[in-house]
């Protein structure tokens, strides 16, 4: 119990940061800073902080090539989620992001050697049924993602599941190298996507520095720095399924804050479909505790 308490609390901290991050990202967008540029600034800042403290952390990337996959997964997670919550209904985005049981079943076999049993397939069916219900709106004949925010949330959730599984598989690698991969991935993916988007005329360049947005950017950078450190600490010490359960608190933080501030809606369809997704996560966590 004592050995798992600190990793669990670390994951709750990370969930809190992610759960309420939609608000500062929307504030930054209101001041003209696109969420991709905001994500790039956050992770470049975090990367520089790490390299100042641990300048040799990059050597682990040479000794452990799978850290490059962690870099890509972590980067896509942040690009997908941070962009999605600024343009879509926050509750819907978070629920689509949290299809963790489905992605864990699909990824744990090739990466962790965990073959899916009957219980895993049941959780997969529950999560996918919940997905269909959330996506099926009265205006759409088929339950498919209806917006860019939906696609980004699904991509981010898949990448997040992959990130957690890789953290578990790579738990014997140097912690500083794992953190470098995560921060480096966020910086490279967000910067690359932002530059590409600007080149294609899809987004504007960052606004001129001003106190109106720099203060918010610094605060959210520090929060994400703490949250990502907490995630790699907790996820590398707990099973992927237990991590999924604890990270469910993000749904509570995001839903409560967004509904109170008018950025999310709790419709009956969303509640029912989301309930099935969350039930699948609870069953996954219960299974991990009995095996």
C-alpha beads as a LAMMPS data file, in Angstrom:
LAMMPS data file: protein, C-alpha beads

291 atoms
290 bonds

1 atom types
1 bond types

-500.0 500.0 xlo xhi
-500.0 500.0 ylo yhi
-500.0 500.0 zlo zhi

Masses

1 110.0

Atoms # bond

1 1 1 0.000 0.000 0.000
2 1 1 2.720 2.431 1.016
3 1 1 4.789 1.590 -2.062
4 1 1 1.919 2.406 -4.435
5 1 1 0.604 5.521 -2.677
6 1 1 3.145 8.012 -4.053
7 1 1 2.895 6.755 -7.667
8 1 1 -0.908 6.920 -7.392
9 1 1 -0.826 10.490 -6.053
10 1 1 1.593 11.433 -8.809
11 1 1 -0.876 10.200 -11.429
12 1 1 -3.701 12.167 -9.773
13 1 1 -1.561 15.307 -10.001
14 1 1 -0.976 14.680 -13.688
15 1 1 -4.713 14.094 -14.194
16 1 1 -5.501 17.406 -12.483
17 1 1 -3.085 19.293 -14.738
18 1 1 -4.531 17.700 -17.882
19 1 1 -8.123 17.942 -16.658
20 1 1 -8.106 21.718 -16.208
21 1 1 -5.535 22.564 -18.911
22 1 1 -8.292 23.328 -21.424
23 1 1 -8.933 26.684 -19.724
24 1 1 -5.415 28.203 -19.990
25 1 1 -5.109 26.862 -23.553
26 1 1 -8.323 28.653 -24.493
27 1 1 -7.099 31.778 -22.744
28 1 1 -3.892 31.672 -24.763
29 1 1 -5.874 31.143 -27.966
30 1 1 -8.028 34.155 -27.063
31 1 1 -4.816 36.203 -27.034
32 1 1 -3.860 34.906 -30.485
33 1 1 -1.586 31.995 -29.530
34 1 1 -2.664 28.793 -31.300
35 1 1 -2.657 25.680 -29.061
36 1 1 0.089 24.104 -31.184
37 1 1 2.354 27.099 -30.585
38 1 1 1.390 27.049 -26.911
39 1 1 2.255 23.343 -26.697
40 1 1 5.576 23.973 -28.451
41 1 1 6.461 26.757 -25.985
42 1 1 5.503 24.604 -22.991
43 1 1 7.634 21.645 -24.021
44 1 1 10.618 23.621 -25.270
45 1 1 10.631 25.314 -21.857
46 1 1 10.392 21.938 -20.090
47 1 1 13.109 20.445 -22.311
48 1 1 15.506 23.309 -21.584
49 1 1 14.865 22.979 -17.838
50 1 1 15.678 19.267 -17.981
51 1 1 18.841 19.738 -20.030
52 1 1 20.065 22.391 -17.601
53 1 1 19.690 19.949 -14.716
54 1 1 20.595 16.730 -16.578
55 1 1 22.710 17.674 -19.619
56 1 1 23.647 14.036 -20.281
57 1 1 20.050 12.761 -20.452
58 1 1 20.200 12.551 -24.266
59 1 1 22.690 9.657 -24.111
60 1 1 19.891 7.279 -23.104
61 1 1 18.277 7.833 -26.507
62 1 1 21.333 6.275 -28.134
63 1 1 21.356 3.221 -25.855
64 1 1 17.601 2.572 -25.880
65 1 1 16.112 3.082 -29.362
66 1 1 12.553 2.439 -28.134
67 1 1 12.731 5.803 -26.353
68 1 1 12.291 7.340 -29.803
69 1 1 8.915 5.619 -30.037
70 1 1 8.064 7.040 -26.597
71 1 1 9.069 10.459 -27.932
72 1 1 6.674 10.161 -30.870
73 1 1 3.807 8.801 -28.750
74 1 1 4.152 11.488 -26.096
75 1 1 4.370 14.225 -28.712
76 1 1 1.243 13.080 -30.534
77 1 1 -0.599 12.783 -27.208
78 1 1 -0.015 16.419 -26.391
79 1 1 -0.664 17.705 -29.899
80 1 1 -3.950 15.799 -30.105
81 1 1 -5.342 16.595 -26.667
82 1 1 -4.231 20.229 -26.359
83 1 1 -5.577 21.123 -29.786
84 1 1 -8.828 19.209 -29.339
85 1 1 -9.864 20.811 -26.033
86 1 1 -9.562 24.300 -27.499
87 1 1 -12.033 23.673 -30.326
88 1 1 -14.431 20.942 -29.167
89 1 1 -16.824 20.196 -26.324
90 1 1 -14.441 19.450 -23.453
91 1 1 -16.496 16.583 -21.976
92 1 1 -16.814 14.847 -25.354
93 1 1 -13.113 15.319 -26.109
94 1 1 -12.043 13.862 -22.764
95 1 1 -14.324 10.832 -23.136
96 1 1 -13.015 10.082 -26.629
97 1 1 -9.476 10.595 -25.355
98 1 1 -10.133 8.071 -22.587
99 1 1 -10.754 5.003 -24.732
100 1 1 -7.812 3.586 -22.787
101 1 1 -9.147 -0.003 -22.359
102 1 1 -9.639 -0.439 -26.105
103 1 1 -6.190 0.806 -27.010
104 1 1 -4.501 -1.060 -24.128
105 1 1 -5.994 -4.367 -25.319
106 1 1 -4.735 -3.718 -28.841
107 1 1 -1.266 -2.533 -27.811
108 1 1 -0.397 -4.608 -24.731
109 1 1 -0.128 -7.881 -26.696
110 1 1 2.622 -6.837 -29.158
111 1 1 4.448 -4.537 -26.722
112 1 1 4.052 -6.233 -23.332
113 1 1 3.260 -9.803 -24.349
114 1 1 -0.149 -9.655 -22.603
115 1 1 -2.496 -11.750 -24.731
116 1 1 -6.141 -10.620 -24.517
117 1 1 -8.458 -13.007 -22.707
118 1 1 -12.242 -13.050 -22.438
119 1 1 -12.209 -10.238 -19.879
120 1 1 -10.022 -8.053 -22.091
121 1 1 -12.288 -8.612 -25.085
122 1 1 -15.342 -7.740 -22.963
123 1 1 -13.710 -4.473 -21.895
124 1 1 -12.832 -3.754 -25.509
125 1 1 -16.474 -4.314 -26.532
126 1 1 -17.752 -2.055 -23.732
127 1 1 -15.347 0.740 -24.627
128 1 1 -16.148 0.553 -28.347
129 1 1 -19.904 0.478 -27.628
130 1 1 -19.472 3.590 -25.519
131 1 1 -17.534 5.184 -28.361
132 1 1 -20.354 4.478 -30.824
133 1 1 -22.944 6.000 -28.470
134 1 1 -20.888 9.139 -27.851
135 1 1 -20.210 9.634 -31.572
136 1 1 -23.783 8.921 -32.764
137 1 1 -25.503 12.291 -32.742
138 1 1 -29.059 12.895 -33.986
139 1 1 -27.634 14.840 -36.929
140 1 1 -25.304 12.068 -38.127
141 1 1 -26.552 8.843 -39.787
142 1 1 -23.434 6.913 -38.754
143 1 1 -21.444 6.981 -35.503
144 1 1 -18.268 8.487 -36.925
145 1 1 -16.061 11.343 -35.717
146 1 1 -17.820 14.499 -36.873
147 1 1 -15.131 17.113 -36.342
148 1 1 -11.403 17.686 -36.222
149 1 1 -11.677 17.803 -32.419
150 1 1 -13.061 14.228 -32.419
151 1 1 -10.218 12.927 -34.590
152 1 1 -7.604 14.724 -32.512
153 1 1 -9.074 13.340 -29.281
154 1 1 -9.024 9.775 -30.638
155 1 1 -5.465 10.153 -31.910
156 1 1 -4.348 11.673 -28.628
157 1 1 -5.985 8.913 -26.595
158 1 1 -4.395 6.167 -28.658
159 1 1 -1.021 7.864 -28.290
160 1 1 -1.567 8.280 -24.553
161 1 1 -2.262 4.561 -24.135
162 1 1 0.899 3.812 -26.103
163 1 1 2.852 6.273 -23.921
164 1 1 1.740 4.551 -20.717
165 1 1 2.548 1.078 -22.048
166 1 1 5.975 2.224 -23.197
167 1 1 6.678 3.823 -19.810
168 1 1 5.884 0.462 -18.230
169 1 1 8.082 -1.452 -20.691
170 1 1 10.938 1.042 -20.370
171 1 1 10.874 1.288 -16.577
172 1 1 14.464 0.010 -16.362
173 1 1 15.827 2.802 -18.544
174 1 1 17.190 5.985 -16.913
175 1 1 14.332 8.163 -15.690
176 1 1 15.946 11.306 -17.045
177 1 1 16.062 9.759 -20.525
178 1 1 12.365 8.873 -20.392
179 1 1 11.531 12.428 -19.350
180 1 1 13.732 13.804 -22.124
181 1 1 11.890 11.628 -24.662
182 1 1 8.524 12.904 -23.435
183 1 1 9.511 16.575 -23.367
184 1 1 11.435 16.279 -26.619
185 1 1 8.467 14.622 -28.297
186 1 1 6.102 17.375 -27.212
187 1 1 8.517 20.068 -28.390
188 1 1 9.325 18.460 -31.766
189 1 1 5.816 17.318 -32.687
190 1 1 4.090 20.556 -31.689
191 1 1 6.709 22.782 -33.309
192 1 1 6.700 20.725 -36.499
193 1 1 2.905 20.739 -36.701
194 1 1 2.719 24.479 -35.963
195 1 1 5.338 25.390 -38.580
196 1 1 3.626 23.145 -41.144
197 1 1 0.229 24.630 -40.332
198 1 1 1.564 28.164 -40.656
199 1 1 3.205 27.300 -43.981
200 1 1 -0.117 25.948 -45.268
201 1 1 -1.960 29.027 -44.061
202 1 1 -3.969 27.088 -41.474
203 1 1 -2.774 29.120 -38.487
204 1 1 -1.094 32.408 -37.708
205 1 1 2.393 32.975 -36.377
206 1 1 2.724 33.498 -32.617
207 1 1 1.696 37.010 -31.504
208 1 1 4.224 39.550 -30.300
209 1 1 5.304 38.931 -26.690
210 1 1 3.039 40.643 -24.171
211 1 1 2.214 40.313 -20.502
212 1 1 -1.330 39.327 -21.494
213 1 1 -0.269 35.827 -22.516
214 1 1 3.337 35.293 -21.400
215 1 1 2.334 34.956 -17.732
216 1 1 -0.284 32.314 -18.548
217 1 1 2.210 30.474 -20.767
218 1 1 4.819 30.368 -17.989
219 1 1 2.333 29.081 -15.409
220 1 1 0.988 26.326 -17.650
221 1 1 4.554 25.397 -18.652
222 1 1 5.461 24.876 -14.987
223 1 1 2.245 22.895 -14.429
224 1 1 2.926 20.603 -17.394
225 1 1 6.522 20.162 -16.284
226 1 1 5.310 18.948 -12.886
227 1 1 2.533 16.848 -14.449
228 1 1 4.790 15.057 -16.919
229 1 1 7.363 14.306 -14.236
230 1 1 4.541 12.881 -12.128
231 1 1 3.235 10.780 -15.042
232 1 1 6.551 9.122 -15.816
233 1 1 7.108 8.467 -12.088
234 1 1 3.683 6.921 -11.518
235 1 1 3.143 5.075 -14.812
236 1 1 6.563 3.405 -14.665
237 1 1 5.741 1.932 -11.227
238 1 1 2.127 0.815 -11.701
239 1 1 0.477 -1.496 -14.206
240 1 1 -1.021 -0.017 -17.368
241 1 1 -4.535 -0.936 -16.212
242 1 1 -4.095 0.593 -12.752
243 1 1 -2.737 3.727 -14.378
244 1 1 -5.878 3.866 -16.525
245 1 1 -8.105 3.712 -13.439
246 1 1 -6.307 6.451 -11.532
247 1 1 -6.136 8.697 -14.568
248 1 1 -9.950 8.543 -14.717
249 1 1 -9.889 11.386 -12.222
250 1 1 -9.013 13.583 -15.204
251 1 1 -12.546 13.003 -16.509
252 1 1 -13.937 14.355 -13.228
253 1 1 -11.631 17.388 -13.219
254 1 1 -12.304 18.201 -16.881
255 1 1 -16.058 17.593 -16.803
256 1 1 -16.702 19.544 -13.607
257 1 1 -14.579 22.528 -14.635
258 1 1 -15.871 22.694 -18.223
259 1 1 -19.553 22.361 -17.305
260 1 1 -19.224 25.048 -14.622
261 1 1 -17.526 27.402 -17.106
262 1 1 -19.793 26.584 -20.050
263 1 1 -17.243 24.746 -22.195
264 1 1 -18.826 21.277 -21.933
265 1 1 -22.238 19.624 -22.011
266 1 1 -23.466 16.518 -20.201
267 1 1 -26.186 15.160 -22.502
268 1 1 -27.933 11.856 -21.771
269 1 1 -26.180 10.231 -24.761
270 1 1 -22.771 11.439 -23.642
271 1 1 -23.387 10.292 -20.077
272 1 1 -24.511 6.811 -21.167
273 1 1 -21.739 6.266 -23.701
274 1 1 -19.170 7.765 -21.379
275 1 1 -20.420 5.515 -18.586
276 1 1 -19.669 2.429 -20.682
277 1 1 -16.176 3.711 -21.449
278 1 1 -15.522 4.399 -17.770
279 1 1 -16.954 0.992 -16.800
280 1 1 -14.469 -0.651 -19.161
281 1 1 -11.634 1.214 -17.430
282 1 1 -12.897 0.176 -13.979
283 1 1 -13.059 -3.468 -15.074
284 1 1 -9.545 -3.215 -16.497
285 1 1 -8.239 -1.881 -13.186
286 1 1 -10.064 -4.564 -11.214
287 1 1 -8.580 -7.243 -13.441
288 1 1 -5.047 -5.910 -12.955
289 1 1 -5.426 -6.060 -9.179
290 1 1 -6.458 -9.722 -9.211
291 1 1 -3.743 -10.995 -11.551

Bonds

1 1 1 2
2 1 2 3
3 1 3 4
4 1 4 5
5 1 5 6
6 1 6 7
7 1 7 8
8 1 8 9
9 1 9 10
10 1 10 11
11 1 11 12
12 1 12 13
13 1 13 14
14 1 14 15
15 1 15 16
16 1 16 17
17 1 17 18
18 1 18 19
19 1 19 20
20 1 20 21
21 1 21 22
22 1 22 23
23 1 23 24
24 1 24 25
25 1 25 26
26 1 26 27
27 1 27 28
28 1 28 29
29 1 29 30
30 1 30 31
31 1 31 32
32 1 32 33
33 1 33 34
34 1 34 35
35 1 35 36
36 1 36 37
37 1 37 38
38 1 38 39
39 1 39 40
40 1 40 41
41 1 41 42
42 1 42 43
43 1 43 44
44 1 44 45
45 1 45 46
46 1 46 47
47 1 47 48
48 1 48 49
49 1 49 50
50 1 50 51
51 1 51 52
52 1 52 53
53 1 53 54
54 1 54 55
55 1 55 56
56 1 56 57
57 1 57 58
58 1 58 59
59 1 59 60
60 1 60 61
61 1 61 62
62 1 62 63
63 1 63 64
64 1 64 65
65 1 65 66
66 1 66 67
67 1 67 68
68 1 68 69
69 1 69 70
70 1 70 71
71 1 71 72
72 1 72 73
73 1 73 74
74 1 74 75
75 1 75 76
76 1 76 77
77 1 77 78
78 1 78 79
79 1 79 80
80 1 80 81
81 1 81 82
82 1 82 83
83 1 83 84
84 1 84 85
85 1 85 86
86 1 86 87
87 1 87 88
88 1 88 89
89 1 89 90
90 1 90 91
91 1 91 92
92 1 92 93
93 1 93 94
94 1 94 95
95 1 95 96
96 1 96 97
97 1 97 98
98 1 98 99
99 1 99 100
100 1 100 101
101 1 101 102
102 1 102 103
103 1 103 104
104 1 104 105
105 1 105 106
106 1 106 107
107 1 107 108
108 1 108 109
109 1 109 110
110 1 110 111
111 1 111 112
112 1 112 113
113 1 113 114
114 1 114 115
115 1 115 116
116 1 116 117
117 1 117 118
118 1 118 119
119 1 119 120
120 1 120 121
121 1 121 122
122 1 122 123
123 1 123 124
124 1 124 125
125 1 125 126
126 1 126 127
127 1 127 128
128 1 128 129
129 1 129 130
130 1 130 131
131 1 131 132
132 1 132 133
133 1 133 134
134 1 134 135
135 1 135 136
136 1 136 137
137 1 137 138
138 1 138 139
139 1 139 140
140 1 140 141
141 1 141 142
142 1 142 143
143 1 143 144
144 1 144 145
145 1 145 146
146 1 146 147
147 1 147 148
148 1 148 149
149 1 149 150
150 1 150 151
151 1 151 152
152 1 152 153
153 1 153 154
154 1 154 155
155 1 155 156
156 1 156 157
157 1 157 158
158 1 158 159
159 1 159 160
160 1 160 161
161 1 161 162
162 1 162 163
163 1 163 164
164 1 164 165
165 1 165 166
166 1 166 167
167 1 167 168
168 1 168 169
169 1 169 170
170 1 170 171
171 1 171 172
172 1 172 173
173 1 173 174
174 1 174 175
175 1 175 176
176 1 176 177
177 1 177 178
178 1 178 179
179 1 179 180
180 1 180 181
181 1 181 182
182 1 182 183
183 1 183 184
184 1 184 185
185 1 185 186
186 1 186 187
187 1 187 188
188 1 188 189
189 1 189 190
190 1 190 191
191 1 191 192
192 1 192 193
193 1 193 194
194 1 194 195
195 1 195 196
196 1 196 197
197 1 197 198
198 1 198 199
199 1 199 200
200 1 200 201
201 1 201 202
202 1 202 203
203 1 203 204
204 1 204 205
205 1 205 206
206 1 206 207
207 1 207 208
208 1 208 209
209 1 209 210
210 1 210 211
211 1 211 212
212 1 212 213
213 1 213 214
214 1 214 215
215 1 215 216
216 1 216 217
217 1 217 218
218 1 218 219
219 1 219 220
220 1 220 221
221 1 221 222
222 1 222 223
223 1 223 224
224 1 224 225
225 1 225 226
226 1 226 227
227 1 227 228
228 1 228 229
229 1 229 230
230 1 230 231
231 1 231 232
232 1 232 233
233 1 233 234
234 1 234 235
235 1 235 236
236 1 236 237
237 1 237 238
238 1 238 239
239 1 239 240
240 1 240 241
241 1 241 242
242 1 242 243
243 1 243 244
244 1 244 245
245 1 245 246
246 1 246 247
247 1 247 248
248 1 248 249
249 1 249 250
250 1 250 251
251 1 251 252
252 1 252 253
253 1 253 254
254 1 254 255
255 1 255 256
256 1 256 257
257 1 257 258
258 1 258 259
259 1 259 260
260 1 260 261
261 1 261 262
262 1 262 263
263 1 263 264
264 1 264 265
265 1 265 266
266 1 266 267
267 1 267 268
268 1 268 269
269 1 269 270
270 1 270 271
271 1 271 272
272 1 272 273
273 1 273 274
274 1 274 275
275 1 275 276
276 1 276 277
277 1 277 278
278 1 278 279
279 1 279 280
280 1 280 281
281 1 281 282
282 1 282 283
283 1 283 284
284 1 284 285
285 1 285 286
286 1 286 287
287 1 287 288
288 1 288 289
289 1 289 290
290 1 290 291
